[in-house]
Amino acid sequence: MTKTLNSLSEDEYVLVRSTKKAQIADLDEEALIRLHTRVRRARNKFVKVYRRAGAEKVEAKGARGTGKSANIRSAAKAEIFEGALSRVSRQLATASRQNARKLKDERLALARKDAPSFSEIDTGPGKVDSPGKTRVDTTRESPGRKKYEASSIAAGARRQAKKDKR
């Protein structure tokens, strides 16, 4: 591991060091997204280099397994960046959850503030003197509705009679 870390260029090493837990603990969500993108691109680069070099060596070596084993350095670099990416992803998920929770709490507080509470509502006599006419559901009294319900009841009775015959 240290041998592979020593083989990284200065920019790559700085990128890996910036993904340490102490470094990313203070970053906000936007900075973590930018760091995540940089680390993911570096990881993809080394995976691509590893796969291409391995594919080129397959023909010369005669087998896929031997072609890949000759390309250990790129695989180790890809593995380092994979670990760095997982650290950043974990921290990004935590920051996203915290931001989402904070945003939800703000929206709920705003909704509570705008909504009237029942203690503020005056329960005294209103302007209307009579309670008003209660509304009665008249949809069941229409001839079309009666026919529809009778048809439905008859169909159910026919189904039941058919089952009883068996």
CYANA upper distance limits for C-alpha pairs under 8 A (distance plus 0.5 A):
  1 MET  CA      5 LEU  CA      6.67
  1 MET  CA     76 ALA  CA      8.39
  2 THR  CA      6 ASN  CA      6.55
  3 LYS  CA      7 SER  CA      6.91
  4 THR  CA      8 LEU  CA      7.19
  4 THR  CA     73 ARG  CA      7.62
  4 THR  CA     76 ALA  CA      7.05
  4 THR  CA     77 LYS  CA      7.12
  5 LEU  CA     13 TYR  CA      7.50
  5 LEU  CA     77 LYS  CA      8.37
  8 LEU  CA     12 GLU  CA      6.25
  8 LEU  CA     13 TYR  CA      6.19
  8 LEU  CA     77 LYS  CA      8.15
  9 SER  CA     13 TYR  CA      6.55
 10 GLU  CA     14 VAL  CA      6.62
 11 ASP  CA     15 LEU  CA      6.68
 12 GLU  CA     16 VAL  CA      6.76
 13 TYR  CA     17 ARG  CA      6.61
 14 VAL  CA     18 SER  CA      6.57
 15 LEU  CA     19 THR  CA      7.28
 15 LEU  CA     39 VAL  CA      7.70
 16 VAL  CA     20 LYS  CA      7.78
 16 VAL  CA     39 VAL  CA      8.43
 16 VAL  CA     80 ILE  CA      8.40
 16 VAL  CA     81 PHE  CA      7.54
 16 VAL  CA     84 ALA  CA      6.72
 17 ARG  CA     23 GLN  CA      8.36
 18 SER  CA     23 GLN  CA      6.18
 18 SER  CA     24 ILE  CA      7.46
 19 THR  CA     23 GLN  CA      6.79
 19 THR  CA     24 ILE  CA      6.51
 19 THR  CA     84 ALA  CA      6.29
 19 THR  CA     85 LEU  CA      8.37
 19 THR  CA     87 ARG  CA      7.22
 19 THR  CA     88 VAL  CA      6.74
 20 LYS  CA     24 ILE  CA      6.88
 20 LYS  CA     84 ALA  CA      8.20
 20 LYS  CA     87 ARG  CA      8.05
 21 LYS  CA     25 ALA  CA      6.47
 21 LYS  CA     87 ARG  CA      7.91
 22 ALA  CA     26 ASP  CA      8.30
 23 GLN  CA     27 LEU  CA      8.30
 24 ILE  CA     32 LEU  CA      7.97
 24 ILE  CA     88 VAL  CA      7.89
 24 ILE  CA     91 GLN  CA      7.82
 25 ALA  CA     91 GLN  CA      7.93
 27 LEU  CA     31 ALA  CA      6.40
 27 LEU  CA     32 LEU  CA      6.70
 28 ASP  CA     32 LEU  CA      6.72
 28 ASP  CA     95 ALA  CA      7.53
 29 GLU  CA     33 ILE  CA      6.66
 29 GLU  CA     92 LEU  CA      6.87
 29 GLU  CA     95 ALA  CA      6.29
 29 GLU  CA     96 SER  CA      7.00
 30 GLU  CA     34 ARG  CA      6.90
 31 ALA  CA     35 LEU  CA      6.67
 32 LEU  CA     36 HIS  CA      6.38
 32 LEU  CA     88 VAL  CA      7.44
 32 LEU  CA     91 GLN  CA      8.21
 32 LEU  CA     92 LEU  CA      6.35
 33 ILE  CA     37 THR  CA      6.70
 33 ILE  CA     92 LEU  CA      7.52
 34 ARG  CA     38 ARG  CA      6.88
 35 LEU  CA     39 VAL  CA      6.67
 35 LEU  CA     88 VAL  CA      7.94
 36 HIS  CA     40 ARG  CA      6.46
 36 HIS  CA     85 LEU  CA      7.04
 36 HIS  CA     88 VAL  CA      6.44
 36 HIS  CA     89 SER  CA      7.26
 37 THR  CA     41 ARG  CA      6.64
 38 ARG  CA     42 ALA  CA      6.82
 39 VAL  CA     43 ARG  CA      6.59
 39 VAL  CA     81 PHE  CA      7.08
 39 VAL  CA     84 ALA  CA      7.54
 39 VAL  CA     85 LEU  CA      6.31
 40 ARG  CA     44 ASN  CA      6.56
 40 ARG  CA     81 PHE  CA      8.17
 40 ARG  CA     82 GLU  CA      8.48
 40 ARG  CA     85 LEU  CA      6.75
 41 ARG  CA     45 LYS  CA      6.58
 42 ALA  CA     46 PHE  CA      6.96
 42 ALA  CA     81 PHE  CA      7.37
 43 ARG  CA     47 VAL  CA      6.69
 43 ARG  CA     77 LYS  CA      8.43
 43 ARG  CA     78 ALA  CA      5.85
 43 ARG  CA     79 GLU  CA      8.39
 43 ARG  CA     81 PHE  CA      5.50
 43 ARG  CA     82 GLU  CA      6.60
 43 ARG  CA     85 LEU  CA      8.26
 44 ASN  CA     48 LYS  CA      6.48
 44 ASN  CA     78 ALA  CA      8.12
 45 LYS  CA     49 VAL  CA      6.68
 46 PHE  CA     50 TYR  CA      6.45
 46 PHE  CA     74 SER  CA      6.35
 46 PHE  CA     75 ALA  CA      7.66
 46 PHE  CA     77 LYS  CA      6.97
 46 PHE  CA     78 ALA  CA      5.50
 47 VAL  CA     51 ARG  CA      6.62
 47 VAL  CA     74 SER  CA      7.78
 47 VAL  CA     75 ALA  CA      7.36
 47 VAL  CA     78 ALA  CA      6.01
 48 LYS  CA     52 ARG  CA      6.53
 49 VAL  CA     53 ALA  CA      6.47
 49 VAL  CA     74 SER  CA      7.22
 50 TYR  CA     54 GLY  CA      6.52
 50 TYR  CA     68 LYS  CA      8.44
 50 TYR  CA     71 ASN  CA      6.93
 50 TYR  CA     74 SER  CA      5.65
 50 TYR  CA     75 ALA  CA      6.27
 50 TYR  CA     78 ALA  CA      8.47
 51 ARG  CA     55 ALA  CA      6.55
 51 ARG  CA     68 LYS  CA      8.40
 52 ARG  CA     56 GLU  CA      6.71
 53 ALA  CA     57 LYS  CA      6.79
 53 ALA  CA     68 LYS  CA      8.41
 53 ALA  CA     71 ASN  CA      7.34
 54 GLY  CA     58 VAL  CA      6.82
 54 GLY  CA     64 ARG  CA      8.07
 54 GLY  CA     67 GLY  CA      5.57
 54 GLY  CA     68 LYS  CA      5.18
 54 GLY  CA     69 SER  CA      8.45
 54 GLY  CA     70 ALA  CA      7.95
 54 GLY  CA     71 ASN  CA      6.82
 55 ALA  CA     59 GLU  CA      8.16
 55 ALA  CA     64 ARG  CA      8.03
 55 ALA  CA     67 GLY  CA      7.45
 55 ALA  CA     68 LYS  CA      8.20
 56 GLU  CA     60 ALA  CA      8.07
 56 GLU  CA     67 GLY  CA      8.24
 57 LYS  CA     61 LYS  CA      6.40
 57 LYS  CA     67 GLY  CA      5.27
 57 LYS  CA     68 LYS  CA      8.05
 57 LYS  CA     70 ALA  CA      8.42
 58 VAL  CA     62 GLY  CA      6.05
 58 VAL  CA     63 ALA  CA      5.88
 58 VAL  CA     64 ARG  CA      5.61
 58 VAL  CA     65 GLY  CA      8.47
 58 VAL  CA     66 THR  CA      7.70
 58 VAL  CA     67 GLY  CA      5.13
 58 VAL  CA     68 LYS  CA      8.17
 59 GLU  CA     63 ALA  CA      7.69
 60 ALA  CA     67 GLY  CA      8.42
 61 LYS  CA     66 THR  CA      6.76
 61 LYS  CA     67 GLY  CA      6.36
 62 GLY  CA     66 THR  CA      8.14
 62 GLY  CA     67 GLY  CA      8.24
 63 ALA  CA     67 GLY  CA      6.79
 64 ARG  CA     68 LYS  CA      6.80
 65 GLY  CA     69 SER  CA      6.89
 66 THR  CA     70 ALA  CA      7.06
 67 GLY  CA     71 ASN  CA      7.76
 68 LYS  CA     72 ILE  CA      7.86
 71 ASN  CA     75 ALA  CA      7.21
 72 ILE  CA     76 ALA  CA      6.63
 73 ARG  CA     77 LYS  CA      6.77
 74 SER  CA     78 ALA  CA      6.61
 75 ALA  CA     79 GLU  CA      6.66
 76 ALA  CA     80 ILE  CA      6.77
 77 LYS  CA     81 PHE  CA      6.86
 78 ALA  CA     82 GLU  CA      6.55
 79 GLU  CA     83 GLY  CA      6.86
 80 ILE  CA     84 ALA  CA      6.86
 81 PHE  CA     85 LEU  CA      6.44
 82 GLU  CA     86 SER  CA      6.75
 83 GLY  CA     87 ARG  CA      6.90
 84 ALA  CA     88 VAL  CA      6.85
 85 LEU  CA     89 SER  CA      6.47
 86 SER  CA     90 ARG  CA      6.58
 87 ARG  CA     91 GLN  CA      6.85
 88 VAL  CA     92 LEU  CA      6.46
 89 SER  CA     93 ALA  CA      6.59
 90 ARG  CA     94 THR  CA      6.87
 91 GLN  CA     95 ALA  CA      6.68
 92 LEU  CA     96 SER  CA      6.50
 93 ALA  CA     97 ARG  CA      6.66
 94 THR  CA     98 GLN  CA      6.78
 95 ALA  CA     99 ASN  CA      6.62
 96 SER  CA    100 ALA  CA      6.51
 97 ARG  CA    101 ARG  CA      6.60
 98 GLN  CA    102 LYS  CA      6.62
 99 ASN  CA    103 LEU  CA      6.55
100 ALA  CA    104 LYS  CA      6.57
101 ARG  CA    105 ASP  CA      6.63
102 LYS  CA    106 GLU  CA      6.72
103 LEU  CA    107 ARG  CA      6.72
104 LYS  CA    108 LEU  CA      6.63
105 ASP  CA    109 ALA  CA      6.56
106 GLU  CA    110 LEU  CA      6.63
107 ARG  CA    111 ALA  CA      6.62
108 LEU  CA    112 ARG  CA      6.59
109 ALA  CA    113 LYS  CA      6.61
110 LEU  CA    114 ASP  CA      6.77
111 ALA  CA    115 ALA  CA      6.66
112 ARG  CA    116 PRO  CA      8.40
116 PRO  CA    120 GLU  CA      7.44
116 PRO  CA    121 ILE  CA      8.22
117 SER  CA    121 ILE  CA      7.58
138 THR  CA    142 SER  CA      7.68
139 THR  CA    145 ARG  CA      7.53
140 ARG  CA    145 ARG  CA      6.27
140 ARG  CA    146 LYS  CA      7.11
141 GLU  CA    145 ARG  CA      7.41
141 GLU  CA    146 LYS  CA      7.26
142 SER  CA    146 LYS  CA      6.87
143 PRO  CA    147 LYS  CA      6.73
144 GLY  CA    148 TYR  CA      6.69
145 ARG  CA    149 GLU  CA      6.69
146 LYS  CA    150 ALA  CA      6.60
147 LYS  CA    151 SER  CA      6.58
148 TYR  CA    152 SER  CA      6.73
149 GLU  CA    153 ILE  CA      6.66
150 ALA  CA    154 ALA  CA      6.60
151 SER  CA    155 ALA  CA      6.64
152 SER  CA    156 GLY  CA      6.80
153 ILE  CA    157 ALA  CA      6.73
154 ALA  CA    158 ARG  CA      6.67
155 ALA  CA    159 ARG  CA      6.78
156 GLY  CA    160 GLN  CA      6.73
157 ALA  CA    161 ALA  CA      6.61
158 ARG  CA    162 LYS  CA      6.65
159 ARG  CA    163 LYS  CA      6.87
160 GLN  CA    164 ASP  CA      6.67
161 ALA  CA    165 LYS  CA      6.76
162 LYS  CA    166 ARG  CA      7.56
